[in-house]
Amino acid sequence: MCEAGTSFVAIGDAAKLLETTEMRVLMMLKKNELQGKLVDEAWYVDRSSLQLCDRPKASDIVKPGCGGGCGSGCGGH
């Protein structure tokens, strides 16, 4: 998935590639963590700014037995 050159993907596709939500991608665009453009009221993300090469996935970071979203309230930590 590491492609050279400038190409843009729809925000929904960017969210899937980053394994996150469209809202998170919008926030990343706002914080300039991603590069994108607004075309006819739809956001497109520069594929090269996704940095998909050798990027850890959420499943690589979450501790075993934890869904990652419990805020430590489940006692699984």
Secondary structure, DSSP 8 states (H G I E B T S, - for coil): ----S--EEEHHHHHHHHTS-HHHHHHHHHTTSS-EEEETTEEEEEGGGG--TT---HHHHS-TT--S-STTTTS--
